[in-house]
Amino acid sequence: MRISIIIPVYNTDKTFLDQCVHSILNQSVTDVEVLIVDDGSENVCATQCDSYAEHDNRVKVFHIRNCGVAKARNFGIDHAEGEWIAFADSDDWFENDAFSVIGDNLDSDIDMLIFDSYRRTGDLTEHNHYFESETIFEGDDKDKLQLQALWKYVCDGYYPKYNTVGTPWGKIIRADIIKNAKLHFPENMKIREDMIFILYAIQNSGNIKYIRNELYNYRIHSESAMNIKRSPEEEYEIRHRISSEVRTFNKTFNKAGLFEAAYNIHLLNEAMAVCRLYHGDKSKLASRLREEPYITAIKKADVKYLDSMTKLKKSFLVHENYNMLYLMERSIDIAKKIKHLIK
C-alpha cells in the first residue's frame, strides 16, 4: 500500500511547511512518497523544499514555473507512483498515525476513503464532520457526496458545519481511478477547481468509504488562498467558469432533479458574490446579474433548500435591492469577526 501525497507549494511560511512535511514523514506508516511541487516560489521556500529531499529519499521535489495550484497538483498526479493518491495543502498537516488509520480502512473493494478534519483558526480548533455516521457509498448513494460538494442543504439529514467533501484533502483516492479516467484539476480556474475535480473523481469511483476520524488539520490564516484579492473582472470571469464547469458535469452525466436544484442555488450564491464584486457600480452590477445563467437561477432557486438568511438574500436579488444585500453581507462578516475575537 504505497501512498503518494501531493503538496503544491508557493512561498509557504517555513514553520507551516515544516509542520506539513514532517507530519507525513514521521508517520508510523513509512511506505509513502511525498511529491512537493514548488510552483515558482520567490523566497527561501524553494531551497527549503530541496532540503527535505536531501534528508529523506521518500521526498521528491519538482520546481516548475508559476502557473497556479491546479497545474501544480496535476504535475504531481502525472509523477505519482503510489497505489493511492492523497493531497495536502502546504500550510496544513496530518494527525499523528493518520496513515495507520487510513491503511486499516483501505479495503480491496474501496476506491476512495474520506475522513474528517479539524479546522484551525489561530488558537481556535473546530471539528468538521462530513456525515453523522460512518458508511459506504455505492451506486446512486454517491450522489449524496456530489450534492454535498455542490450545495449541502439539498441533502437530507446531517450537514457539515464548514468544509464539504468538495476539497482535495480529507480523502485518499486509488491512483488507477485518477489515471485511467485522466482526471485533472481545471487549470483555467483560480478557485473551486478542487470541487470540480472531486465531482469527477466521485463519479468514476466504485465504492467510497467514509470514516468519522479527524485525521487532517485545515489551517485558516491571513495568507490562505481563500483570502487572495482579485479585480472584480477577474473574479467575475473565474466564477463564471465555475458555473460553466458544473453545468458541463451535470449534462455529461445526465444529472437532474436535486442536481439541478443544487446548480441553481450554487448560481444564487455566485450572484451574491457578484453583488459584492460590483458594489459601487450599480449599472455594471445590474447588467451582470441580468445575464444568463444568473437571471434564471435567481428566479428558479428553490427556497425550500435555503436557510432563512439565504431566503432573504434571494428576495433582495429578485427585487434588485442590491444595496440591502450588500449591507446584510457586510453585517454578517462583521458579526463573524466579532464572534471570533470573543472566542
C-alpha positions as CSV (number, residue, x, y, z in Angstrom):
1,M,0.0,0.0,0.0
2,R,2.2,2.9,-1.2
3,I,0.7,6.3,-0.7
4,S,1.7,9.3,-2.9
5,I,1.0,12.6,-1.1
6,I,1.0,15.6,-3.4
7,I,1.8,19.0,-1.9
8,P,1.7,22.2,-4.0
9,V,3.9,24.9,-2.6
10,Y,4.2,28.6,-3.3
11,N,6.0,30.9,-0.9
12,T,4.7,28.9,2.1
13,D,5.7,30.0,5.6
14,K,8.7,28.0,6.8
15,T,7.0,26.8,10.0
16,F,3.8,25.8,8.2
17,L,5.7,23.8,5.6
18,D,7.9,22.1,8.1
19,Q,4.8,21.0,10.1
20,C,3.1,19.8,6.9
21,V,6.0,17.7,5.6
22,H,7.1,16.3,8.9
23,S,3.6,15.3,9.8
24,I,3.8,12.9,6.8
25,L,7.5,11.7,7.2
26,N,7.0,11.0,10.9
27,Q,4.0,8.7,10.5
28,S,4.3,5.1,11.6
29,V,3.4,4.0,8.1
30,T,6.6,4.6,6.1
31,D,5.6,3.4,2.7
32,V,4.9,6.9,1.4
33,E,6.0,9.1,-1.5
34,V,5.9,12.8,-0.9
35,L,5.7,14.9,-4.1
36,I,6.4,18.5,-3.4
37,V,5.6,20.7,-6.4
38,D,7.2,24.1,-6.0
39,D,5.1,26.4,-8.1
40,G,7.7,29.0,-8.8
41,S,8.3,30.2,-5.2
42,E,10.1,33.5,-4.9
43,N,11.6,33.2,-1.4
44,V,13.7,30.6,0.5
45,C,10.8,28.2,0.2
46,A,12.3,26.6,-2.9
47,T,15.6,25.8,-1.0
48,Q,13.6,24.5,2.0
49,C,11.8,22.1,-0.3
50,D,15.1,20.7,-1.6
51,S,16.4,20.2,2.0
52,Y,13.6,17.7,2.6
53,A,14.6,15.6,-0.4
54,E,18.3,15.7,0.7
55,H,17.4,14.2,4.1
56,D,14.8,11.7,3.1
57,N,14.7,9.8,-0.1
58,R,10.9,9.4,0.1
59,V,10.6,13.1,-0.9
60,K,10.6,14.2,-4.5
61,V,10.8,17.9,-5.3
62,F,9.8,19.5,-8.6
63,H,10.4,23.1,-9.4
64,I,8.0,24.5,-12.1
65,R,7.1,27.9,-13.5
66,N,4.4,29.6,-11.5
67,C,1.1,28.5,-13.1
68,G,-1.2,28.1,-10.1
69,V,-2.2,25.3,-7.7
70,A,-4.2,23.3,-10.3
71,K,-1.2,23.0,-12.5
72,A,1.0,22.0,-9.6
73,R,-1.4,19.3,-8.4
74,N,-1.7,18.0,-12.0
75,F,2.1,17.8,-12.2
76,G,2.1,15.8,-9.0
77,I,-0.5,13.4,-10.4
78,D,1.5,12.8,-13.5
79,H,4.6,11.9,-11.5
80,A,2.9,9.9,-8.7
81,E,3.9,6.2,-8.5
82,G,1.9,5.1,-5.5
83,E,-1.2,2.9,-5.4
84,W,-3.1,5.6,-3.7
85,I,-3.0,9.4,-4.1
86,A,-3.7,12.0,-1.4
87,F,-3.4,15.8,-1.4
88,A,-2.3,18.2,1.3
89,D,-2.1,22.0,1.3
90,S,1.4,23.1,2.3
91,D,0.1,25.0,5.3
92,D,-1.9,22.1,6.7
93,W,-0.9,18.9,8.5
94,F,-1.9,15.3,9.2
95,E,-2.7,13.9,12.7
96,N,-0.2,11.5,14.2
97,D,-0.7,8.0,13.0
98,A,-3.2,9.2,10.4
99,F,-1.9,6.9,7.7
100,S,-2.2,3.9,10.0
101,V,-5.9,4.6,10.4
102,I,-6.2,5.1,6.7
103,G,-4.4,1.9,5.9
104,D,-6.7,-0.1,8.2
105,N,-9.7,1.2,6.2
106,L,-8.4,0.7,2.6
107,D,-10.4,-2.4,1.8
108,S,-9.9,-4.1,-1.6
109,D,-13.3,-3.0,-2.8
110,I,-12.8,0.7,-1.9
111,D,-11.8,3.3,-4.5
112,M,-11.9,6.3,-2.2
113,L,-11.6,6.9,1.5
114,I,-13.0,10.1,3.1
115,F,-12.1,11.2,6.6
116,D,-12.9,14.1,8.8
117,S,-10.7,17.1,9.7
118,Y,-10.1,19.8,12.2
119,R,-10.5,23.4,11.2
120,R,-7.7,25.5,12.8
121,T,-8.0,29.3,13.1
122,G,-5.3,30.7,15.3
123,D,-5.8,29.0,18.7
124,L,-9.4,28.0,17.8
125,T,-9.9,24.3,16.9
126,E,-13.3,23.2,15.5
127,H,-14.5,19.8,14.4
128,N,-15.7,19.2,10.9
129,H,-17.7,16.0,10.3
130,Y,-19.0,15.3,6.8
131,F,-21.7,12.9,7.9
132,E,-23.4,11.8,11.1
133,S,-22.1,8.2,10.9
134,E,-19.6,6.1,9.1
135,T,-20.9,4.5,5.9
136,I,-20.0,3.1,2.5
137,F,-21.4,4.9,-0.5
138,E,-22.1,2.9,-3.6
139,G,-24.2,3.2,-6.8
140,D,-26.7,6.1,-6.6
141,D,-25.8,6.8,-3.0
142,K,-22.6,8.5,-4.2
143,D,-24.9,11.3,-5.4
144,K,-25.1,12.4,-1.8
145,L,-21.4,13.2,-1.9
146,Q,-21.6,15.2,-5.1
147,L,-24.6,17.1,-3.9
148,Q,-22.9,18.0,-0.6
149,A,-20.0,19.4,-2.6
150,L,-22.4,21.5,-4.7
151,W,-24.9,22.6,-2.0
152,K,-25.0,20.6,1.2
153,Y,-28.5,21.7,2.1
154,V,-30.2,19.8,-0.7
155,C,-29.2,16.6,1.1
156,D,-31.5,15.2,3.8
157,G,-30.1,14.8,7.3
158,Y,-26.7,15.9,8.6
159,Y,-24.7,18.7,7.1
160,P,-21.0,19.5,7.8
161,K,-20.6,22.7,9.7
162,Y,-17.8,24.1,7.5
163,N,-16.0,22.3,4.7
164,T,-17.8,19.8,2.5
165,V,-16.3,16.8,0.7
166,G,-15.6,19.1,-2.3
167,T,-11.9,19.6,-1.3
168,P,-8.9,17.5,-2.4
169,W,-7.7,17.0,1.1
170,G,-9.5,14.8,3.6
171,K,-9.6,11.8,1.3
172,I,-7.4,9.3,-0.4
173,I,-8.1,8.0,-3.9
174,R,-7.0,4.9,-5.7
175,A,-4.4,6.1,-8.3
176,D,-5.9,4.0,-11.1
177,I,-9.2,5.8,-10.8
178,I,-7.5,9.1,-11.4
179,K,-5.1,8.0,-14.1
180,N,-7.4,5.7,-16.1
181,A,-10.1,8.4,-16.3
182,K,-7.4,11.0,-17.0
183,L,-8.7,13.2,-14.2
184,H,-7.0,16.6,-13.7
185,F,-7.8,19.9,-12.0
186,P,-9.1,22.5,-14.4
187,E,-6.2,24.9,-14.9
188,N,-8.3,27.8,-16.1
189,M,-9.9,28.3,-12.7
190,K,-8.4,30.0,-9.6
191,I,-11.0,28.8,-7.1
192,R,-13.2,25.8,-6.7
193,E,-11.1,23.8,-9.2
194,D,-10.8,21.2,-6.4
195,M,-14.6,20.8,-6.2
196,I,-14.8,20.1,-10.0
197,F,-12.0,17.5,-9.7
198,I,-13.7,15.8,-6.8
199,L,-17.1,15.7,-8.6
200,Y,-15.4,13.7,-11.4
201,A,-13.4,11.5,-9.0
202,I,-16.5,10.5,-7.2
203,Q,-18.3,9.8,-10.5
204,N,-15.5,7.5,-11.6
205,S,-15.1,5.7,-8.3
206,G,-16.7,2.4,-7.3
207,N,-17.4,2.1,-3.6
208,I,-16.5,5.1,-1.4
209,K,-15.9,4.7,2.4
210,Y,-16.4,7.4,4.9
211,I,-14.9,7.2,8.4
212,R,-15.6,9.7,11.2
213,N,-12.0,10.2,12.3
214,E,-10.3,13.6,12.3
215,L,-7.1,12.9,10.5
216,Y,-6.3,16.2,8.8
217,N,-5.8,19.8,10.0
218,Y,-7.0,22.6,7.8
219,R,-5.4,25.9,8.7
220,I,-7.1,29.3,8.1
221,H,-4.8,32.3,8.2
222,S,-4.3,35.7,6.6
223,E,-2.4,34.3,3.6
224,S,-4.8,31.4,2.8
225,A,-5.9,31.0,-0.8
226,M,-9.4,32.0,0.3
227,N,-8.1,35.5,1.3
228,I,-6.4,36.3,-2.0
229,K,-7.7,39.6,-3.5
230,R,-8.5,39.9,-7.3
231,S,-10.0,42.6,-9.5
232,P,-13.8,42.4,-10.0
233,E,-13.5,41.5,-13.6
234,E,-11.0,38.7,-12.9
235,E,-13.1,37.4,-10.1
236,Y,-16.3,37.5,-12.2
237,E,-14.7,35.5,-15.0
238,I,-13.4,32.9,-12.6
239,R,-16.8,32.5,-11.0
240,H,-18.4,32.2,-14.5
241,R,-16.0,29.4,-15.4
242,I,-17.0,27.5,-12.2
243,S,-20.7,27.7,-13.1
244,S,-19.9,26.5,-16.7
245,E,-17.9,23.5,-15.3
246,V,-20.7,22.5,-13.0
247,R,-23.2,22.8,-15.9
248,T,-21.0,20.6,-18.1
249,F,-20.7,18.0,-15.4
250,N,-24.5,17.8,-14.9
251,K,-25.1,17.5,-18.6
252,T,-22.3,14.9,-19.2
253,F,-23.7,12.5,-16.6
254,N,-27.4,13.4,-17.0
255,K,-27.7,14.8,-13.5
256,A,-31.1,16.2,-12.9
257,G,-33.6,16.7,-10.0
258,L,-31.6,17.7,-6.9
259,F,-28.5,18.4,-9.0
260,E,-30.5,21.0,-11.0
261,A,-31.7,22.4,-7.7
262,A,-28.1,22.5,-6.3
263,Y,-26.8,24.1,-9.5
264,N,-29.4,26.9,-9.3
265,I,-28.5,27.5,-5.6
266,H,-24.9,27.5,-6.5
267,L,-25.5,30.2,-9.0
268,L,-27.6,32.1,-6.5
269,N,-24.6,32.2,-4.2
270,E,-22.4,33.2,-7.1
271,A,-24.8,36.1,-7.8
272,M,-24.3,37.2,-4.2
273,A,-20.6,37.2,-4.8
274,V,-21.1,39.3,-7.9
275,C,-23.0,41.8,-5.9
276,R,-20.1,42.2,-3.6
277,L,-17.7,42.5,-6.5
278,Y,-19.5,45.3,-8.2
279,H,-20.8,47.2,-5.2
280,G,-20.5,50.9,-6.1
281,D,-21.2,50.3,-9.8
282,K,-24.9,49.6,-9.8
283,S,-25.2,49.8,-13.6
284,K,-22.5,47.1,-14.1
285,L,-23.9,45.0,-11.3
286,A,-27.4,45.0,-12.7
287,S,-26.0,44.2,-16.2
288,R,-24.1,41.2,-14.9
289,L,-27.0,39.8,-12.9
290,R,-29.4,40.2,-15.8
291,E,-27.2,37.9,-17.9
292,E,-27.5,34.1,-18.0
293,P,-27.1,31.9,-16.2
294,Y,-27.7,34.2,-13.2
295,I,-31.1,35.7,-14.1
296,T,-32.8,32.3,-14.5
297,A,-31.1,30.8,-11.4
298,I,-32.2,33.7,-9.2
299,K,-35.8,33.1,-10.1
300,K,-35.6,29.3,-10.1
301,A,-33.5,28.7,-6.9
302,D,-35.9,26.6,-4.7
303,V,-36.4,28.3,-1.3
304,K,-37.1,25.0,0.4
305,Y,-33.4,24.3,0.3
306,L,-32.4,27.6,1.7
307,D,-32.0,28.8,5.3
308,S,-33.9,31.9,6.4
309,M,-30.9,34.1,5.8
310,T,-30.4,32.9,2.3
311,K,-34.1,33.2,1.5
312,L,-33.9,36.9,2.5
313,K,-30.8,37.4,0.3
314,K,-32.7,35.8,-2.6
315,S,-35.5,38.2,-2.1
316,F,-33.1,41.1,-2.3
317,L,-31.7,39.7,-5.6
318,V,-35.1,39.1,-7.1
319,H,-36.2,42.7,-6.4
320,E,-32.7,44.0,-7.4
321,N,-32.3,45.6,-4.0
322,Y,-28.5,45.2,-4.2
323,N,-27.7,47.8,-1.5
324,M,-29.6,46.0,1.1
325,L,-28.0,42.7,0.1
326,Y,-24.5,44.3,0.4
327,L,-25.2,45.8,3.8
328,M,-26.6,42.5,5.0
329,E,-23.5,40.6,3.8
330,R,-21.1,43.2,5.4
331,S,-23.0,43.0,8.7
332,I,-22.7,39.2,8.7
333,D,-18.9,39.5,8.0
334,I,-18.5,41.9,10.9
335,A,-20.5,39.7,13.2
336,K,-18.3,36.7,12.4
337,K,-15.2,38.7,13.1
338,I,-16.6,39.9,16.5
339,K,-17.5,36.3,17.4
340,H,-14.0,35.1,16.5
341,L,-12.5,37.9,18.7
342,I,-14.7,37.0,21.6
343,K,-13.7,33.3,21.3
